[in-house]
Amino acid sequence: MKTLGLTLGKFAPLHKGHQFMIETALQEVDELIVVIYETTVTTVPLHIRANWIRKLYPAVRVIEAWDGPDGYSDDREHEIREEQYILGLLNGEQVTHFYSSEFYGEHMSIALGAVDRRVDEARRRVPVSATMVRSDPYKYRAYVSDIVYRDLITKVVFVGAMSTGKSTITEALAQRYHTTYAGEYGRDYWTEHQVDRRIGLEAFDEIAVGHIEREEQALLQANKYLFVDTNAITTYMFALDYHGRAPERLTRIALENAQRYDLFFLCDDDIPYEDTWDRSGNQKRHIFHKQIIADLKERRIPYITLRGSLEERMCKVDEVLAKFKPYSNYFGESGN
């Protein structure tokens, strides 16, 4: 007889305790269904939470329960509603094992006619809960997989022309918020590989890929925020400036970058120009600044301009971050 397991929850977020339960179930049954509820306890969208499990456990059948019950209760009316909802989802499919680490395992397994399989109910094996992780993901980093953790970090990128203070503010904010930052890979690459202040067209692909890799490393160690100095969109603009065109891979990465970051800050060119050997002059800075603004507008990327001294700029960022909620509509009503 084929065995079919079922577990359910918000997975807000998915943590190593959830994973231990899923992995236990996969060892014990022929097939496993995971039902994921929509919920108000997190702003992380249901589809993202579902994809964590899909990516980590391709063998699992994931069902997104957009109209499922929000929360758990030992109130019998609530239990009946949940039982009826799950039975409706299954549409006659017979579950043999119900997996959980919570009190609701009893009533759900009875309703399903399934084995009540509790896994680490006392949380001795994996001493963590989703509530704990939500309260401080960085503190409980060891209990969250990389694929999940990266989606819990607010990614903040600073763009702008040369000598507009991007590197300075990125590092300063990382210190202020006790987190990591991703420095500009392109400048390091250019310094090492330039010949007569030029690099080849194909080099811009390498810069885009190298910068993403640098970001990913910093992202996995970040504390709530990751501050990023420059991105592939700016690299794309440099490629146009150098060669009149951009390579295909860079162009694709630049397009993807529009959705990669939570917040875009444009550093204005209102600060003194630092004329170093690797730069092209203040007039060039003004032109490049205008081109970057035009490109952001063309890509329909909302951005916030930073002007004034370093402290004035940092205060503006502080103000925005204080109001910003990941996966929420910053420009609309709170929580939407």
QUIMOGI-V9141 format. One record per backbone hydrogen bond with DSSP energy under -0.5 kcal/mol. NH is the residue of the N-H (numbers start at 1). CO is the residue of the C=O. Records with the same first field share a line. If there is no record, write none. Layout:
BEGIN
NH: CO + CO
END
This chain:
BEGIN
5: 31
6: 97
7: 33
9: 35
12: 13
14: 11
16: 143
19: 15
20: 16
21: 17
22: 18
23: 19
24: 20
25: 21
26: 22
27: 23
28: 24 + 25
29: 25
30: 3
31: 3
33: 5
34: 61
35: 7 + 33
36: 34 + 63
37: 9 + 35
38: 65
49: 45
50: 46
51: 47
52: 48
53: 49
54: 50
55: 51
56: 52
57: 53
60: 57
61: 32
62: 60
63: 34
65: 36 + 63
66: 64
68: 65
71: 69
79: 75
80: 76
81: 77
82: 78
83: 79
84: 80
85: 81
86: 82
87: 83
88: 84
89: 85
90: 86
91: 87
92: 87
93: 90
95: 93
96: 4
97: 4
98: 115
99: 6 + 97
100: 117
105: 102
106: 103
108: 104
109: 105
110: 106
111: 107
112: 108
113: 109 + 110
114: 109
115: 96
117: 98 + 115
118: 116
119: 100
120: 118
123: 120
128: 126
133: 129
134: 130
135: 131
136: 132
140: 136
141: 138
143: 140
144: 141
148: 145
149: 145
150: 146
151: 148
152: 149
153: 150
154: 224
155: 153
156: 154 + 226
157: 155 + 263
158: 228
159: 157 + 265
164: 161
169: 165
170: 166
171: 167
172: 168
173: 169
174: 170
175: 171
176: 172
177: 173
178: 175
179: 174
180: 225
182: 227
183: 181
185: 183
188: 184
189: 185
190: 186
191: 187
192: 188
193: 189
194: 190
195: 198
198: 195
203: 200
204: 200 + 201
205: 202
206: 202
207: 203
208: 204
209: 205
210: 206
211: 207
212: 208
213: 209
214: 210
215: 211
216: 212
217: 213
218: 214
219: 215
220: 216
221: 218
222: 219
223: 225
224: 222
225: 223
226: 154
227: 180
228: 156
229: 182
230: 158 + 228
234: 231
235: 231
236: 232
237: 233
238: 234
239: 235
240: 236
241: 237
242: 238
243: 239
244: 239 + 240
245: 239
251: 247
252: 248
253: 249
254: 250
255: 251
256: 252
257: 253
258: 254 + 255
259: 256
260: 257
261: 257
262: 155
263: 155
265: 157
266: 304
267: 159 + 265
268: 266 + 306
275: 273
276: 274
279: 276
285: 281
286: 282
287: 283
288: 284
289: 285
290: 286
291: 287
292: 288
293: 289
294: 290
295: 291
296: 292
297: 293
298: 294
299: 295
300: 297
301: 296
302: 300
304: 264
306: 266
307: 305
313: 309
314: 310
315: 311
316: 312
317: 313
318: 314
319: 315
320: 316
321: 317
322: 318
323: 319 + 320
324: 320
328: 325
330: 328
332: 329
336: 333
END
